[in-house]
Amino acid sequence: MNEMDNRMKILLSFAAAVCTSAVVAKSADGKTGRLLVADYCGKESEIVVDVKNAGALVSAEIFDHERDFVPACVQMKDGRLMLKKEIDGSAAFLVKFDLSKGLNNL
């Protein structure tokens, strides 16, 4: 397993509600990674994802029953990504990472 594959595997390790799932992908050139996080139950107001060594956060978007791919309220601290829903109910986040940069380059 190479370093980029290992980074994407780390993205799958996260502490969130049981009703939360994640899908990860990386670009063909290995420079960009995407993380799709979905909360199907809608009980939590914040989803926390462990993204240590995943690369630098580039952007995050949310879509739910009122919004369709608009910029999301997110925070990154100590290798953990906090995704705030702001509206009760189910939601999904699409997060983009620059895999060529470490978390210290945010």
Sequence and secondary structure as in RCSB ss.txt:
>XXXX:A:sequence
MNEMDNRMKILLSFAAAVCTSAVVAKSADGKTGRLLVADYCGKESEIVVDVKNAGALVSAEIFDHERDFVPACVQ
MKDGRLMLKKEIDGSAAFLVKFDLSKGLNNL
>XXXX:A:secstr
  HHHHHHHHHT     TTEEEEEEE TTSSEEEEEEEESS   SEEEEE TTS EEEEEEEEESS SSEE EEE
EETTEEEEE  SSS EEEEEEEETTS GGG 
